[in-house]
């Protein structure tokens, strides 16, 4: 996602449903390494978006070395495998909330900076 001239990409914010679907796919196939195409087929998410989510969230999904036939597969990370689905859901919500707070903090800083510029420039223009 792009905001203005500064490229900002969120890994969790706005992507909770897709991440939860991918996690559920791994839960339905325990102990199996899956290719992004398999995950996309089972979840209904596009292959490009599935691949982006898998690579963007290494704390959830681990990329395994390529097989001799060239296929790259993914698995749930060890930490997420040991968590219950409720704990993973809380992790996703917490991560999205952190990104939202970061967005608000940066937005607040930009507004404060603009306010300071206005305070400094307006008296100079009235001379």
DSSP file (Angstrom, degrees, kcal/mol; ACC not computed):
  #  RESIDUE AA STRUCTURE BP1 BP2  ACC     N-H-->O    O-->H-N    N-H-->O    O-->H-N    TCO  KAPPA ALPHA  PHI   PSI    X-CA   Y-CA   Z-CA
    1    1 A X              0   0    0      0, 0.0     7,-0.6     0, 0.0     2,-0.5   0.000 360.0 360.0 360.0 136.6    0.0    0.0    0.0
    2    2 A X  E     -A    7   0A   0      5,-0.2     2,-0.6     7,-0.1     5,-0.2  -0.928 360.0-165.9-113.9 131.5    1.4    3.4   -0.9
    3    3 A X  E >   -A    6   0A   0      3,-1.2     3,-1.2    -2,-0.5     2,-0.0  -0.951  59.3 -55.6-115.8 110.5    0.6    6.6    1.0
    4    4 A X  T 3  S-     0   0    0     -2,-0.6     0, 0.0     1,-0.2     0, 0.0  -0.324 109.5 -28.5  62.8-135.2    1.5    9.8   -0.8
    5    5 A X  T 3  S+     0   0    0      2,-0.1     2,-0.6    -3,-0.1    -1,-0.2   0.569 122.0  82.9 -93.6 -10.0    5.1   10.0   -1.9
    6    6 A X  E <  S-A    3   0A   0     -3,-1.2    -3,-1.2     2,-0.0     2,-0.6  -0.849  78.9-134.4 -97.8 118.6    6.5    7.7    0.9
    7    7 A X  E     +A    2   0A   0     -2,-0.6     2,-0.5    -5,-0.2    -5,-0.2  -0.605  30.8 174.5 -75.5 116.6    6.1    4.0    0.2
    8    8 A X        -     0   0    0     -2,-0.6     2,-0.5    -7,-0.6    -2,-0.0  -0.988   8.4-173.1-122.8 125.8    4.7    2.3    3.3
    9    9 A X        -     0   0    0     -2,-0.5     2,-0.4    -7,-0.1    -7,-0.1  -0.977  10.3-152.2-122.1 123.8    3.9   -1.3    3.2
   10   10 A X        -     0   0    0     -2,-0.5    86,-0.1     3,-0.2    -2,-0.0  -0.747   6.2-162.5 -94.2 140.7    2.1   -3.0    6.1
   11   11 A X  S    S+     0   0    0     -2,-0.4    -1,-0.1    84,-0.1    85,-0.1   0.782  89.0  11.3 -89.4 -30.0    2.6   -6.7    6.7
   12   12 A X  S >  S+     0   0    0     83,-0.2     3,-2.5    84,-0.1     4,-0.3   0.750  98.2  97.6-116.5 -41.6   -0.4   -7.3    9.0
   13   13 A X  T 3  S+     0   0    0      1,-0.3    -3,-0.2    82,-0.2    80,-0.0  -0.339 104.3   4.0 -60.6 122.3   -2.6   -4.2    8.9
   14   14 A X  T 3  S+     0   0    0     -2,-0.1    -1,-0.3     1,-0.0     4,-0.1   0.483 120.5  78.1  82.9   3.2   -5.5   -4.8    6.5
   15   15 A X    <>  +     0   0    0     -3,-2.5     4,-2.4     2,-0.1     5,-0.2   0.182  51.9 111.1-127.7  15.7   -4.3   -8.4    5.8
   16   16 A X  H  > S+     0   0    0     -4,-0.3     4,-2.6     1,-0.2     5,-0.2   0.898  78.3  51.0 -61.7 -43.1   -5.6  -10.3    8.9
   17   17 A X  H  > S+     0   0    0      2,-0.2     4,-2.3     1,-0.2    -1,-0.2   0.925 112.2  46.5 -63.3 -43.8   -8.2  -12.3    7.0
   18   18 A X  H  > S+     0   0    0      2,-0.2     4,-2.3     1,-0.2    -1,-0.2   0.916 113.5  48.4 -65.6 -42.4   -5.8  -13.5    4.4
   19   19 A X  H  X S+     0   0    0     -4,-2.4     4,-2.5     1,-0.2    -1,-0.2   0.892 111.2  50.8 -64.3 -38.7   -3.2  -14.4    7.0
   20   20 A X  H  X S+     0   0    0     -4,-2.6     4,-2.6    -5,-0.2    -2,-0.2   0.895 109.7  50.6 -65.7 -39.3   -5.8  -16.2    9.0
   21   21 A X  H  X S+     0   0    0     -4,-2.3     4,-1.9     2,-0.2    -2,-0.2   0.912 111.4  47.5 -64.1 -41.9   -6.9  -18.2    5.9
   22   22 A X  H  X S+     0   0    0     -4,-2.3     4,-1.8     2,-0.2    -2,-0.2   0.919 112.2  49.9 -65.6 -42.3   -3.3  -19.2    5.1
   23   23 A X  H  X S+     0   0    0     -4,-2.5     4,-2.1     1,-0.2    -2,-0.2   0.924 109.8  51.0 -60.6 -44.4   -2.8  -20.2    8.8
   24   24 A X  H  X S+     0   0    0     -4,-2.6     4,-2.2     1,-0.2    -1,-0.2   0.860 105.6  56.7 -61.4 -35.8   -6.0  -22.3    8.7
   25   25 A X  H  X S+     0   0    0     -4,-1.9     4,-0.9     1,-0.2    -1,-0.2   0.916 108.9  45.5 -61.9 -43.0   -4.7  -24.0    5.5
   26   26 A X  H  < S+     0   0    0     -4,-1.8     3,-0.3     1,-0.2     6,-0.3   0.865 110.7  54.2 -68.4 -34.6   -1.6  -25.1    7.3
   27   27 A X  H >< S+     0   0    0     -4,-2.1     3,-0.5     1,-0.2    -2,-0.2   0.859 106.6  51.3 -66.5 -34.7   -3.7  -26.2   10.3
   28   28 A X  H 3< S+     0   0    0     -4,-2.2     2,-0.3     1,-0.3    -1,-0.2   0.716 115.9  43.5 -73.7 -19.7   -5.8  -28.4    8.0
   29   29 A X  T >< S-     0   0    0     -4,-0.9     3,-1.5    -3,-0.3    -1,-0.3  -0.600  86.6-168.3-121.4  67.9   -2.6  -29.9    6.6
   30   30 A X  T <   +     0   0    0     -3,-0.5    -3,-0.1    -2,-0.3     3,-0.1  -0.298  68.8   7.1 -65.9 138.9   -0.5  -30.6    9.7
   31   31 A X  T 3  S+     0   0    0      1,-0.2     2,-0.5    -5,-0.1    -1,-0.3   0.580 101.0 119.0  73.3   9.9    3.1  -31.5    9.2
   32   32 A X    <   -     0   0    0     -3,-1.5     2,-0.4    -6,-0.3    -1,-0.2  -0.919  60.0-136.7-113.5 132.4    3.0  -30.9    5.5
   33   33 A X        -     0   0    0     -2,-0.5     2,-0.4    42,-0.1    42,-0.2  -0.733  28.7-155.5 -82.9 133.0    5.1  -28.3    3.6
   34   34 A X  E     -B   74   0B   0     40,-2.6    40,-2.9    -2,-0.4     2,-0.2  -0.866  12.9-131.8-117.8 144.9    2.9  -26.5    1.1
   35   35 A X  E >>  -B   73   0B   0     -2,-0.4     4,-2.0    38,-0.2     3,-0.7  -0.635  32.2-114.2 -83.8 148.0    3.7  -24.7   -2.2
   36   36 A X  H 3> S+     0   0    0     36,-0.5     4,-2.8     1,-0.2     5,-0.2   0.831 117.1  57.8 -54.0 -32.7    2.1  -21.2   -2.6
   37   37 A X  H 3> S+     0   0    0      2,-0.2     4,-2.2     1,-0.2    -1,-0.2   0.894 105.7  49.2 -65.6 -38.4   -0.1  -22.5   -5.4
   38   38 A X  H <> S+     0   0    0     -3,-0.7     4,-2.1     2,-0.2    -2,-0.2   0.919 113.1  46.7 -64.6 -43.0   -1.5  -25.2   -3.2
   39   39 A X  H  X S+     0   0    0     -4,-2.0     4,-2.3     2,-0.2     6,-0.3   0.919 111.6  51.1 -64.8 -43.6   -2.3  -22.6   -0.5
   40   40 A X  H  X S+     0   0    0     -4,-2.8     4,-2.2     1,-0.2     5,-0.4   0.898 110.6  49.5 -61.3 -41.0   -3.9  -20.3   -3.1
   41   41 A X  H  < S+     0   0    0     -4,-2.2    -1,-0.2     1,-0.2    -2,-0.2   0.905 114.8  43.5 -64.9 -41.9   -6.1  -23.1   -4.4
   42   42 A X  H  < S+     0   0    0     -4,-2.1    -2,-0.2     1,-0.2    -1,-0.2   0.796 122.6  36.4 -76.3 -28.6   -7.3  -24.1   -0.9
   43   43 A X  H  < S-     0   0    0     -4,-2.3    -2,-0.2     2,-0.2    -3,-0.2   0.707  98.1-126.5 -98.7 -21.8   -7.9  -20.5    0.4
   44   44 A X     <  +     0   0    0     -4,-2.2     2,-0.3     1,-0.3    -3,-0.1   0.555  65.5 132.6  84.5   7.4   -9.1  -18.8   -2.8
   45   45 A X        -     0   0    0     -5,-0.4    -1,-0.3    -6,-0.3    -2,-0.2  -0.672  66.8 -95.8 -88.9 147.3   -6.5  -16.0   -2.4
   46   46 A X     >  -     0   0    0     -2,-0.3     4,-2.5     1,-0.1     5,-0.2  -0.220  28.7-119.8 -61.7 153.8   -4.6  -15.1   -5.6
   47   47 A X  H  > S+     0   0    0      1,-0.2     4,-2.6     2,-0.2     5,-0.2   0.895 112.7  51.5 -62.5 -41.6   -1.2  -16.8   -6.0
   48   48 A X  H  > S+     0   0    0      2,-0.2     4,-2.4     1,-0.2    -1,-0.2   0.924 112.5  45.1 -63.4 -44.7    0.7  -13.5   -6.1
   49   49 A X  H  > S+     0   0    0      2,-0.2     4,-2.6     1,-0.2    -2,-0.2   0.891 112.7  51.5 -67.5 -39.0   -1.0  -12.3   -2.8
   50   50 A X  H  X S+     0   0    0     -4,-2.5     4,-2.4     2,-0.2    -2,-0.2   0.939 111.5  47.0 -61.0 -47.3   -0.4  -15.7   -1.2
   51   51 A X  H  X S+     0   0    0     -4,-2.6     4,-2.2     1,-0.2     5,-0.2   0.902 112.2  50.6 -62.4 -41.7    3.3  -15.6   -2.1
   52   52 A X  H  X S+     0   0    0     -4,-2.4     4,-2.2     1,-0.2    -2,-0.2   0.919 111.2  47.7 -62.8 -43.9    3.6  -12.0   -0.9
   53   53 A X  H  X S+     0   0    0     -4,-2.6     4,-1.1     1,-0.2    -2,-0.2   0.898 111.4  51.0 -64.6 -40.4    2.0  -12.9    2.5
   54   54 A X  H  < S+     0   0    0     -4,-2.4     7,-0.2     1,-0.2     3,-0.2   0.908 116.4  39.5 -65.2 -41.8    4.2  -16.0    2.9
   55   55 A X  H  < S+     0   0    0     -4,-2.2     3,-0.3     1,-0.2    -1,-0.2   0.804 113.3  55.3 -78.7 -28.5    7.5  -14.1    2.2
   56   56 A X  H  < S+     0   0    0     -4,-2.2     2,-0.4     1,-0.2    -1,-0.2   0.676 106.5  51.0 -79.6 -17.1    6.5  -10.9    4.2
   57   57 A X    >X  +     0   0    0     -4,-1.1     4,-2.4    -3,-0.2     3,-1.7  -0.605  55.3 159.1-123.2  72.5    5.7  -12.7    7.4
   58   58 A X  T 34 S+     0   0    0     -2,-0.4    -1,-0.1    -3,-0.3    -2,-0.1   0.692  72.0  69.3 -68.1 -15.8    8.7  -14.9    8.4
   59   59 A X  T 34 S+     0   0    0     -3,-0.1    -1,-0.3     1,-0.1    21,-0.2   0.674 114.2  27.7 -74.3 -13.1    7.6  -14.9   12.0
   60   60 A X  T <4 S+     0   0    0     -3,-1.7    17,-2.9     1,-0.3     2,-0.4   0.754 125.2  38.3-108.9 -41.2    4.6  -17.0   10.9
   61   61 A X  E  <  -C   76   0B   0     -4,-2.4     2,-0.5    15,-0.3    -1,-0.3  -0.948  65.3-151.1-124.3 133.2    5.8  -18.9    7.8
   62   62 A X  E     -C   75   0B   0     13,-3.2    13,-2.0    -2,-0.4     2,-0.5  -0.868  13.9-136.2-105.6 130.0    9.2  -20.5    7.1
   63   63 A X  E     -C   74   0B   0     -2,-0.5    11,-0.2    11,-0.2     2,-0.2  -0.737  21.5-148.3 -84.7 124.1   10.5  -20.8    3.6
   64   64 A X        -     0   0    0      9,-2.9     9,-0.3    -2,-0.5     3,-0.1  -0.570  29.8 -88.0 -88.6 155.2   12.1  -24.2    3.1
   65   65 A X        -     0   0    0     -2,-0.2     8,-0.3     1,-0.1    -1,-0.1  -0.257  56.2 -90.2 -59.9 150.1   15.0  -24.8    0.7
   66   66 A X        -     0   0    0      6,-0.1     6,-0.2     1,-0.1    -1,-0.1  -0.288  40.0-124.7 -62.5 144.6   14.1  -25.5   -2.9
   67   67 A X    >   -     0   0    0      4,-2.2     3,-2.3    -3,-0.1    -1,-0.1  -0.362  32.7 -97.2 -79.4 168.4   13.7  -29.1   -3.8
   68   68 A X  T 3  S+     0   0    0      1,-0.3    -1,-0.1     2,-0.1    -2,-0.1   0.797 126.3  58.7 -58.2 -27.4   15.6  -30.7   -6.7
   69   69 A X  T 3  S-     0   0    0      2,-0.1    -1,-0.3     1,-0.0    -3,-0.0   0.452 120.8-109.4 -83.3   2.2   12.6  -30.1   -8.9
   70   70 A X  S <  S+     0   0    0     -3,-2.3     2,-0.3     1,-0.3    -2,-0.1   0.429  70.5 140.4  91.6  -0.1   12.8  -26.3   -8.2
   71   71 A X        -     0   0    0     -6,-0.1    -4,-2.2   -36,-0.0     2,-0.5  -0.600  39.9-150.2 -81.1 135.0    9.7  -26.0   -6.0
   72   72 A X        -     0   0    0     -2,-0.3   -36,-0.5    -6,-0.2     2,-0.3  -0.901  17.9-171.1-102.9 131.1    9.8  -23.8   -3.0
   73   73 A X  E     -B   35   0B   0     -2,-0.5    -9,-2.9    -9,-0.3     2,-0.3  -0.816   8.8-147.2-121.7 161.0    7.6  -24.8   -0.1
   74   74 A X  E     -BC  34  63B   0    -40,-2.9   -40,-2.6    -2,-0.3     2,-0.3  -0.896   9.8-173.0-127.1 155.2    6.6  -23.2    3.2
   75   75 A X  E     - C   0  62B   0    -13,-2.0   -13,-3.2    -2,-0.3     2,-0.2  -0.913  38.1 -89.7-135.9 164.3    5.7  -24.4    6.7
   76   76 A X  E     - C   0  61B   0     -2,-0.3   -15,-0.3   -15,-0.2   -16,-0.1  -0.513  52.9-104.3 -68.7 145.6    4.4  -22.8    9.8
   77   77 A X     >  -     0   0    0    -17,-2.9     4,-2.1    -2,-0.2     5,-0.2  -0.312  29.3-111.2 -67.1 158.8    7.2  -21.5   12.0
   78   78 A X  H  > S+     0   0    0      1,-0.2     4,-1.6     2,-0.2     5,-0.1   0.892 117.3  53.3 -59.7 -40.8    7.9  -23.6   15.1
   79   79 A X  H  > S+     0   0    0      1,-0.2     4,-0.7     2,-0.2    -1,-0.2   0.904 111.5  44.5 -63.6 -40.8    6.6  -20.9   17.4
   80   80 A X  H  4 S+     0   0    0    -21,-0.2    -1,-0.2     1,-0.2    -2,-0.2   0.788 107.3  59.7 -76.0 -26.8    3.3  -20.7   15.6
   81   81 A X  H  < S+     0   0    0     -4,-2.1    -1,-0.2     1,-0.2    -2,-0.2   0.872 106.9  47.4 -65.4 -36.1    3.0  -24.5   15.4
   82   82 A X  H  < S+     0   0    0     -4,-1.6    -1,-0.2    -5,-0.2    -2,-0.2   0.665  98.6  88.3 -80.2 -16.7    3.1  -24.7   19.2
   83   83 A X  S  < S-     0   0    0     -4,-0.7     2,-0.1    -3,-0.2    -3,-0.0  -0.460  80.3-117.6 -81.1 153.7    0.5  -21.9   19.6
   84   84 A X     >  -     0   0    0     -2,-0.1     4,-2.2     1,-0.1     5,-0.2  -0.478  32.2-106.3 -79.0 160.6   -3.2  -22.5   19.8
   85   85 A X  H  > S+     0   0    0      1,-0.2     4,-2.2     2,-0.2     5,-0.1   0.847 122.5  54.6 -57.1 -33.6   -5.4  -20.9   17.0
   86   86 A X  H  > S+     0   0    0      2,-0.2     4,-2.2     1,-0.2    -1,-0.2   0.899 107.6  49.1 -67.0 -39.8   -6.6  -18.4   19.6
   87   87 A X  H  > S+     0   0    0      2,-0.2     4,-2.2    -3,-0.2    -2,-0.2   0.884 111.1  49.6 -66.5 -38.1   -3.0  -17.4   20.5
   88   88 A X  H  X S+     0   0    0     -4,-2.2     4,-2.5     2,-0.2    -2,-0.2   0.902 109.7  51.9 -66.6 -40.2   -2.2  -17.0   16.8
   89   89 A X  H  X S+     0   0    0     -4,-2.2     4,-2.4     1,-0.2    -2,-0.2   0.914 110.2  48.4 -61.4 -42.6   -5.3  -14.8   16.3
   90   90 A X  H  X S+     0   0    0     -4,-2.2     4,-2.7     2,-0.2    -1,-0.2   0.884 109.6  53.2 -64.7 -38.1   -4.2  -12.6   19.2
   91   91 A X  H  X S+     0   0    0     -4,-2.2     4,-2.5     2,-0.2    -2,-0.2   0.927 110.1  47.5 -60.5 -45.7   -0.7  -12.4   17.7
   92   92 A X  H  X S+     0   0    0     -4,-2.5     4,-2.3     2,-0.2    -2,-0.2   0.921 113.7  46.7 -63.2 -44.6   -2.2  -11.2   14.4
   93   93 A X  H  X S+     0   0    0     -4,-2.4     4,-2.3     2,-0.2    -2,-0.2   0.919 113.1  49.4 -64.1 -43.6   -4.4   -8.6   16.1
   94   94 A X  H  X S+     0   0    0     -4,-2.7     4,-2.1     2,-0.2    -2,-0.2   0.905 111.7  48.8 -62.0 -42.7   -1.6   -7.4   18.2
   95   95 A X  H  X S+     0   0    0     -4,-2.5     4,-1.9     2,-0.2   -82,-0.2   0.900 111.9  48.2 -66.0 -40.9    0.7   -7.0   15.2
   96   96 A X  H  X S+     0   0    0     -4,-2.3     4,-2.1     1,-0.2    -1,-0.2   0.889 110.2  52.8 -65.6 -38.6   -1.9   -5.2   13.2
   97   97 A X  H  X S+     0   0    0     -4,-2.3     4,-2.6     2,-0.2    -2,-0.2   0.895 106.9  52.2 -64.4 -39.7   -2.5   -2.9   16.2
   98   98 A X  H  X S+     0   0    0     -4,-2.1     4,-2.2     1,-0.2    -1,-0.2   0.912 110.2  48.4 -61.9 -42.6    1.2   -2.1   16.4
   99   99 A X  H  X S+     0   0    0     -4,-1.9     4,-2.2     2,-0.2    -1,-0.2   0.879 110.8  51.1 -66.1 -36.9    1.3   -1.1   12.7
  100  100 A X  H  X S+     0   0    0     -4,-2.1     4,-2.4     2,-0.2    -2,-0.2   0.923 110.2  48.8 -65.3 -44.4   -1.8    1.0   13.2
  101  101 A X  H  X S+     0   0    0     -4,-2.6     4,-2.6     1,-0.2    -2,-0.2   0.890 110.1  52.2 -62.8 -38.6   -0.2    2.8   16.1
  102  102 A X  H  X S+     0   0    0     -4,-2.2     4,-2.5     2,-0.2     5,-0.2   0.915 109.0  50.2 -62.3 -43.1    2.9    3.4   14.1
  103  103 A X  H  X S+     0   0    0     -4,-2.2     4,-2.5     1,-0.2    -2,-0.2   0.927 112.5  46.5 -60.4 -45.9    0.8    4.9   11.2
  104  104 A X  H  X S+     0   0    0     -4,-2.4     4,-2.7     2,-0.2    -2,-0.2   0.887 111.7  51.8 -65.1 -38.9   -0.9    7.2   13.7
  105  105 A X  H  X S+     0   0    0     -4,-2.6     4,-2.2     2,-0.2    -2,-0.2   0.933 112.3  44.6 -63.8 -46.0    2.4    8.2   15.3
  106  106 A X  H  X S+     0   0    0     -4,-2.5     4,-2.3     2,-0.2    -2,-0.2   0.914 114.0  50.5 -65.2 -42.3    4.0    9.0   11.9
  107  107 A X  H  X S+     0   0    0     -4,-2.5     4,-2.3    -5,-0.2    -2,-0.2   0.906 110.5  49.8 -61.4 -41.7    0.9   10.9   10.8
  108  108 A X  H  X S+     0   0    0     -4,-2.7     4,-2.4     2,-0.2    -1,-0.2   0.885 109.8  50.9 -63.8 -39.6    0.9   12.9   14.1
  109  109 A X  H  X S+     0   0    0     -4,-2.2     4,-2.5     2,-0.2    -2,-0.2   0.906 109.9  49.6 -65.3 -40.9    4.6   13.8   13.7
  110  110 A X  H  X S+     0   0    0     -4,-2.3     4,-2.4     2,-0.2    -2,-0.2   0.923 111.6  48.6 -63.9 -43.6    4.0   15.0   10.1
  111  111 A X  H  X S+     0   0    0     -4,-2.3     4,-2.3     2,-0.2    -2,-0.2   0.904 111.6  49.4 -63.2 -41.0    1.0   17.1   11.3
  112  112 A X  H  X S+     0   0    0     -4,-2.4     4,-2.4     2,-0.2    -2,-0.2   0.905 110.2  51.3 -63.7 -41.0    3.1   18.6   14.1
  113  113 A X  H  X S+     0   0    0     -4,-2.5     4,-2.2     2,-0.2    -2,-0.2   0.917 110.9  47.6 -62.4 -43.8    5.9   19.4   11.7
  114  114 A X  H  X S+     0   0    0     -4,-2.4     4,-2.3     2,-0.2    -1,-0.2   0.893 110.7  52.2 -64.1 -39.3    3.5   21.2    9.4
  115  115 A X  H  X S+     0   0    0     -4,-2.3     4,-2.4     2,-0.2    -2,-0.2   0.907 109.4  49.2 -62.7 -42.8    2.1   23.1   12.3
  116  116 A X  H  X S+     0   0    0     -4,-2.4     4,-2.1     2,-0.2    -2,-0.2   0.904 110.0  51.4 -63.7 -41.9    5.6   24.2   13.4
  117  117 A X  H  X S+     0   0    0     -4,-2.2     4,-2.6     1,-0.2     5,-0.2   0.919 110.6  48.8 -61.8 -43.2    6.3   25.3    9.8
  118  118 A X  H  X S+     0   0    0     -4,-2.3     4,-2.4     1,-0.2     5,-0.2   0.916 110.2  51.0 -62.4 -43.7    3.1   27.3    9.7
  119  119 A X  H  X S+     0   0    0     -4,-2.4     4,-0.7     1,-0.2    -1,-0.2   0.873 116.0  41.8 -62.1 -37.5    3.9   29.0   13.1
  120  120 A X  H  X S+     0   0    0     -4,-2.1     4,-0.6    -5,-0.2    -2,-0.2   0.878 119.2  42.3 -78.2 -38.2    7.4   29.9   11.9
  121  121 A X  H  X S+     0   0    0     -4,-2.6     4,-1.9    -5,-0.2     3,-0.2   0.854 102.1  64.8 -82.5 -35.7    6.4   31.1    8.4
  122  122 A X  H  X S+     0   0    0     -4,-2.4     4,-1.2    -5,-0.2    -1,-0.2   0.909 101.9  48.4 -60.4 -46.1    3.2   33.1    9.0
  123  123 A X  H  < S+     0   0    0     -4,-0.7     4,-0.2    -5,-0.2    -1,-0.2   0.871 110.5  53.1 -62.6 -32.5    4.9   35.8   11.1
  124  124 A X  H >< S+     0   0    0     -4,-0.6     3,-0.9    -3,-0.2    -1,-0.2   0.880 107.6  51.1 -67.8 -37.4    7.6   36.2    8.5
  125  125 A X  H 3< S+     0   0    0     -4,-1.9    -1,-0.2     1,-0.2    -2,-0.2   0.723 102.3  61.1 -73.3 -21.4    4.9   36.7    5.7
  126  126 A X  T 3<        0   0    0     -4,-1.2    -1,-0.2     1,-0.2    -2,-0.2   0.452 360.0 360.0 -86.3   0.2    3.1   39.4    7.7
  127  127 A X    <         0   0    0     -3,-0.9    -1,-0.2    -4,-0.2    -2,-0.1   0.483 360.0 360.0 -72.8 360.0    6.1   41.8    7.8
